[in-house]
Amino acid sequence: MSKWYSIIPKHPIQSILAWVFICFIPFYSVFKNQDHTTQSIAAAILITYLICVYLDFKLPSGLTYMWLSFEMIINAVMSILYGYFYFSIFTSFLIGRIRSKVGFYIMYGLHIAATVGAIIGGFFIETAIYIQQIPFMVVIVFGTILAPFYLFSRTQSDHLENKLKSAENRISELSVVEERQRIARDLHDTLGQKLSMIGLKLDLAIRLVDKNQEQAKNELSDIRKTASMALKEVREMVSDMKKIKIEDELLHVQQILEIANIDLKVKGQLKLEEVPLILENTLSMCLKEVVNNIVRHSQAKKCTIRIEQTDKEIRMTISDDGIGYNTVQGEQGNGIKGIQERIQFVNGTVKFEQNKGTTVTIIVPFVIVYQEI
């Protein structure tokens, strides 16, 4: 709850309406027939309560129990003197924000006791007013009993979720650091020794070029072989790091969609034949990004993936029956831009269409070849 007046998580408008209908409307109905002095006192108490709620949010959490105690006292005074017991429901929501389980149960028990005691005492003092409000009183009492548990469980869940996200981010950071260190070690082991050898042989070849040209040629030939071997090892290492098969990515996508309760249909060729590694990697990463967008934003129930390969191109179509994710209007996130950049890098095209869902069509020309040294 980011705002002090927010009692319904992530719904500030509904929270304002709750304040109006549960607080101010009953306030008007109870005090409309009172004299000006009584109305002024009640208005001052109402303002004092709102100040306590505001300070409860803004000041350090260690003072929460003090402000909650003031709110309970105000609610008890209003219930006994004026038959106005509606503040208790808001205090219940504030109690639900307490993270400490011991503190929650202590304040919850005190609040229930104070509310019930004040209502019983007020019933004998303002009997006529209480009789008129019996249905509301029952609702408020039940809300006072149940609301704190809902908010407490929600707060605990959000707290655990935030801790989980922090842990996941930390794990991701450590994984990146570890991967960088591994790549650095591999590059050092792969290139360090061979580059050192090339440097030594170059120094030797420079010294021999005027004295013994035949031996200098042999040294240069060794340098050429060593450089080719180093290049081959680097290519193999990069291929191992980046190799993502489309059929492997389809299995991963199927698991993601299954968790999201989205039905998946796969059509066409599930395994690409003699496709350059860069093309297959690009298609796999784009497929992953599109499916992530479907899960996060589309609210879809069905997803269809079609892959077709010809002698000239590879066509991949991903469609869903959701509400789309604002690609047509140009509100493209980093994921969509990343797809476009990857496809443009391999001279391909990507098209987004929205009609009873979203269809992403990716076409990659099958013309890339590798040049060997």
Secondary structure, DSSP 8 states (H G I E B T S, - for coil): --STT--STT-HHHHHHHHIIIIIHHHHHHHTTS-HHHHHHHHHHHHHHHHHHHHHHHS-GGGHHHHHHHHHHHHHHHHHHHS--THHHHHHHHHTT---HHHHHHHHHHHHHHHHHHHHHHHHHSHHHHHHTHHHHHHHHHHHHHHHHHHHHHHHHHHHHHHHHHHHHHHHHHHHHHHHHHHHHHHIIIIIHHHHHHHHHHHHHHHHTTT-HHHHHHHHHHHHHHHHHHHHHHHHHHHHHH---HHHHHHHHHHHHHHTT-EEEEEE-SS-SS--HHHHHHHHHHHHHHHHHIIIII--SEEEEEEEE-SSEEEEEEEESS---STTTT---HHHHHHHHHHHHTT-EEEEEESSSEEEEEEEES-------
